[in-house]
Amino acid sequence: MPIVATAGRATHVQELGAGPAVVMIHGLLIGSLASWYFTAAPQLARAHRVRVYDLRGHGRSERAKTGYDTRTLAEDLDAVAADLREPFDLVGHSWGGLVALRYAIEHPARVRRLAVVEAPLPPSSALQMASFLADNEQLPARLIDALPTPLREAVASGRRQAQRLMKSLEFLALESSLLADVRGEPDFTDAELARVTAPTLLVYGGSSGCAPAGERLAGVVPHARHVVLPGGHYLHLDARESLARELEEFLA
Amino acid sequence: MNDSDDILRTVERLVVEVAGDELLVAGPITLTTSFNGDLELESIEFVALAEKLQQHYGGGVDFVGWISKKELDQIIALTVGELVEFIASCRS
């Protein structure tokens, strides 16, 4: 089922393994379903039916000019998971973690267990993870001028992957509402967070700027376990095996 | 044509289906060609390639199980030869 229609939009979905369903959501901008596919997903697929998908505008899903706020992305998730009859497990990284959280609050009967990895709070602080975009409200006419040096050099050297990433970033940052949606996303209130009924795993990187968000969630989300792993924001890469192990144990 | 050559040509055909034939401007894909360093496939294209391989070879080729046993740097350094060898081992 590589490409499915969600609310009239083409969404790239992949499935691995068999068993109780787990849906995994990646982060914005440089994320895609490959973020999970090459990290924790194969390990979880030993005992689960793991469904990963590209968020709108990302990977091989259809480009979208708007709708990167957590409510719209949670609606997309609802469409992606529409055929799953039983409540399913949900795992999200970064902005994908916020989408998972939003979904768990709004559809408590659909979510069996929830794992939130490196979700930033307040949500608008997400742009600190892509500081080259956060530094200036007014982006330079050529996005390449705002890139961190190694990526700028990779683009300039004509590397195919860098060129393609650049094109994708240019669309998301300059032609879509993504940055405005992130900046305009209201914070989750404690009352909202207290409505999460699913058992929740919170995984944060010890050296990540998002770490305080983990502490806040641990204090407010009712059935939460908080784990800090050595690593930064991109924990699925920095702590690939230990993160996969934590998720595997939590979802066992 | 032996099994390994046959698999190599299949991998090449599927790579072109996923990422276009401009990937072959430097010459045909060989066993030492790397997916990341030489072909410069994006990770999401590699997922698409895996899907096509699975469709072509069927469930007997457990690509995801194979990947799950590899370190990230091994995946990044993966060559066409390693993939061909893996597929051949599933078929023997």
Interface residues (C-beta under 8 A of the other chain):
Chain A: P2 Q14 L16 G17 S32 L33 A34 S35 Y37 F38 T39 A41 P42 Q43 A45 R46 D54 G59 R60 R159 R160 Q161 R164 L165 L237 R240
Chain B: N36 E40 L41 E42 S43 I44 F46 V47 A48 E51 V64 G65 I67 S68 L72 I75
